[in-house]
């Protein structure tokens, strides 16, 4: 239990003890009770305050019901004017104010009306109506003031929460801007140099034949395409939420171009395509392209001289992508380790499944199944392995 809760319960117990100490002896003077029944009557006065902080309406109901029973079954002592103890009426006033401050409007209305009725029942005459109305107006004013204070505190807490959320959002935007700057400095400059050197190679190097010049042109085009996608990522990172211009994403319609570019890069590629991709939703279409591009990039990097077999099977319910490369004969440098998790995220974003692992001949297999429906694509930025 938290320290604040312990202190709260301690305060309640102390208050209930004080009320019991007052109600027990005064009940013998104000009510027609015996020493044996004085304690239960006093407990009816004191115990409801223990539950008042969490359950003010229930505490008021218990106290009011006890007051009705005491007034009807016990009654005032000889010579006493009230059918209830004065301390009991004070407790009822406090509980009514708490109900008005914290409970629903219907409960506040019922509590104030009940307080008037209890004053009438306690006095046993119409004079109690005026007295009850006076005390009820005072109690109602105190309760409404407490209700306003609670409302203002809640509004202040909501404002502070919104302010904290805005501060967190600004921190995220600042971090995104920093990441964008780092990406630009580390990647964009290097890719720009690759494009420039590839474009100018035919002029700087003597004896460049037509085939070599075409290869340099292809390298330059690939570098510029990568720069274009990188600029799109940087725009999203730098922009405020909802302010970034969303460029068209690659889709299944661009798969043939991707395969042709991979084959032109010297990869021994075998492609088998079945079915009609027309029913493929946009989310699955983007994921298909990205997973295929990542799988081909990994095969080219880790098994540069091995054949790669690509199989794409479109059905009305799903698309099945399978990329299998043979064992590479040349050593490959280590990757970043993010490509496979990126492909899994792409598949999971459209409620698909991805299986990767070594093939039986020492190669590697990527097997993805993506639902063909129009699922929502969650934004995922993949990386090469």
Beta strands, then each sheet from edge to edge (+ up, - down):
strand 1: 269-274
strand 2: 308-314
strand 3: 318-325
strand 4: 353-358
strand 5: 364-371
sheet 1: 1+ 2+ 3- 5+ 4-
end
